[in-house]
Amino acid sequence: MGYPVGKVAALSGVTVRTLHHYDEIGLLSPSRRTGAGYRSYSEDDLDRLQRILFYRELGLGLDAIAKIVDDPQLDALEHLRRQRALLTERIGELTRMAESVDRVIQAKEVGAALTPEERFEVFGEFSEPEGYAEEVVRRWGDTPQWRAAAVPLSKEEWIEAEKVRQDWVRRLLDVVDSGASADSVPAMDLAEEHRLMMAAFMGDCAHPVHRGIADLYAAEPVQLGFLVREPDQRPGLGEYIRDAVHANADRAAK
């Protein structure tokens, strides 16, 4: 039994033009022609087309597909095994993509926990940079600390957390302006307070994790801005906080 090109197009969901193209490049040529010269596809041709479309769906190029379907060493069972392996790999990729999208959605929901009016009431003019939520997900989305921190806070909880931050920054600047070194007891005590603040937010902030956070304050101004707003910053403040955190971690290890 032969199938005309229009019927094959309807069965497979590809266009007649695509089938003509596959014929022209030798990827799928019909086994027979009618007396009038029209293409006529056999059951084997349809099976080959099914394999071509499968590999195309996986994102392979036509040249690569031709090598696979024309491989004389690939028997039917081996072909099915290869299909299954590719499907498993693709499922894994899609699962990872879905999880990443879920984390971005979660990050957006956290950022949207307050209305614009409430955000201004709590944070004033300060707002996170465009695209920051996606960057957070990319860097820390797989960590347990992120999952704990991503739980939305109520307006009242945000107000309280902002009061704690402001008080901590005020006392930090008093220590800095006094000329005390980053490894002084007052500076290290403030570093320990900060670690406990972060632990309450993240669920866990062991000293090694705290060191990594403090390194970001010194290396990335945007991270420091979340802790100390720009009008309150001093030259070298990120480095000071980093050094105090490291000194506090060293103190705890003794």
N, C-alpha and C positions, 0 to 999 in steps of 0.2 A: 504494500500500500504506500502510495506517495502523497506527500502533503505539499500543496502549492505555497508559495512564499507568503501570500496574504494570510493563510490559515496558520502558518508557523508564527508569523508576527502576532496574531491574535492569541495564540496559545502561550507564547513566551513573554509577551508584554514588551517586546522590542519593536522598533519600527522596521518597515520594509527596507528603508534606506540603509539602516544598520546591517541588516542581513545581506544586502547587496555589497556593502563595504567589506564584511567578513569574507564574502566570496572573492572579492577583488584581491584581497591581501593573502588569500589562501588559508585563512583561519578556519573557515567553515564553508566548504563548497558542497552543494547538493550532489548526492550520488547519481542522480539521473536528470535528464531533461525530457520534456514531453516532445511529441512529434512536432509541435509548433515552436519548440525551443525554450519553453518556460521551465523555470527551476522546479524540481520535484525532490522533496526531502524525505529520506527514509527514517525508520525508527532509530537506527544507529546515528543518523545525523542529528536527530532531536536529543539523543543522549549526549552527544558531543556538545551541542548548544547548551544543554543544561550545565555541563561542567564549565564551559566558558563563562556563562553568566554567574556561576557560583564564585569563580576566581575573580571575576570583575567586581563583584560585590565586596570582596575582601580587599579591593584596592589595587590589585595587580595590574600591570600594564599589559597591552595585547601581546607584545613580544614575549614577555615572561609566561603568559598564559599559553601561547603557542608551544613553547618549549615543554611545558608540563603535559599538555594534552597529546603531544606528539612523541612523548618519551616511550620508546618501545620496551624499556625495562620496567615500566610501571604497569603492573597488572591491576585487575579490577579491585581486589582486596586491598592492595597497597594504596591505590587511589583513594579508597574510602578512608583508610587510616590517615592519609595525608589531609584529606578534607576535615576529618575530625580534629586533628592536631591544630589545623589553622582556625577552625571554629573555636576550639578551647582557648587559643591564644587571643582571638578576637573578643571572646566573652570576657576574658581577663582585662583587656584594654578598656572595653566599654564599662565594666564594673568600676575600674579605677576612675574613669572619666565621670561616671555618675556620682561616685563618692566625692570627687573634687567639686562637682557642681553643688552637691548637697552642702558641703562645707562653706562654699561661697554664699549660698542662700542663707545659711545659718549666720554667717558673718554680717550679711546685709540686714537680717532680722535683728541682730544685736544692735547694729547701728541705728535701726529704725524703732528701737524700743521706746524712744521718746519722740514726741511731736517736735517740729521745728521750734515752736514757741518754748516748749519745755527744755529743749537742748540749749537754747539761748539763756534761759533762766538758770540752768545748772552751770554751763560752761562759758557763758558770755560769747565773745567773738571767736573763741577757739573752735576749730572743727578739724577733723582728720583730713589729710590730703586726698585728692581724687585717686581712686584705685587702690587705696591703702588696704581695704578689706581683702581684696584679691591677693595682694602681696603677703598679707598675714597668713592666708590659707596656704599659699605656695610654700612658705618657709616653715610654718609650724602646724599646719592642719592635721598632721598625723600624730601629734603628741597628745598625751593625756592632759597636759596643762592647758592646751588649746580647748579641748572638749569641756574642761571645767570652766574656763574663762568665758566660753561662748554662751553660758546660761544667761539669758537677759535679766537685767536688774530693773527693779521698779524705780519710779521717779524719786521716791523717798530714799532708796538705797543709793542712787546716784548722788543725791544731794549730800548724804552723809559721807560717801566716799570722797567727794570733792572737798568737803570740809577737812577731812583727814589729810588729804594731799596738800592743801593750802597750808595747814598748820605745820606739816612736816617740812615743806619748802621754806617757810618762814624761819624755822629753827635751823635748817641747814644753812641758809644765807647768813644767819647770825654767827654760826661757827666759822664759815668761810671768811666773813668780814673781820672776825676777831684775829685772823692770822694763824689759827690753829692748823696744823698739818693734817693731811688726809689720814695718817695713821695714828692720830691722837685719839684718846678715849672718847671724847664727845663725837668726833666724826665717825668712829667705828660703831658707836652706840646708835647713831642715826642710820648707819648702813644696816644694822641688824633690825631696826624698826622697819626699814624699807623692805627687807626680806620677808618679814612677817606680814606686812601689808600685801605683798605680792602673793604670799602663800594663801592668804584669805581669799584672794581673787582667783588664783590659778589652781588651788587645791594642793599644790606642792611646790616648794621653792627651796630645794636643798642648796647648800652653799655652791656646789659646782654650777647649778642652773643659775643661781644669782650672779655668779661671776660672768656668765655669758650675757646676761641681761645688761649688766653694768658695762661690759665691753661695747655694747651697742650704743649706750649713752655717749661714750667717747668717740665712737666712729661714725655715728649717723645722727645728724642734727634733728631729723624728724622724730627719732625715738626719744631724744632728750626733751623735745617739745611736749610730749605727752606727760612727762613728769614735772618739768619746770617750764612754765610758759615763757615765751621769748622776752617779754618786758622784764622778767625777773632773772634772766640768765646773766652770768658773768663770764668773761673770757676764761677758758680753761675749766669751766664748771663740770662738763662731761667727764673730763679726765680726773677731776677731783673726786667725783662720785665713784668712778671706776676704781681709783686707788683706795678709797675708803672701804669699798665692798671687798676688794681683794685682801686688804689688811684685816678686815673683820673675819673673813673666811680663814685666813692664816691663824688668827687668834683662836677661833673655834677649834682648829685642828690640833692645837697644842695640848 
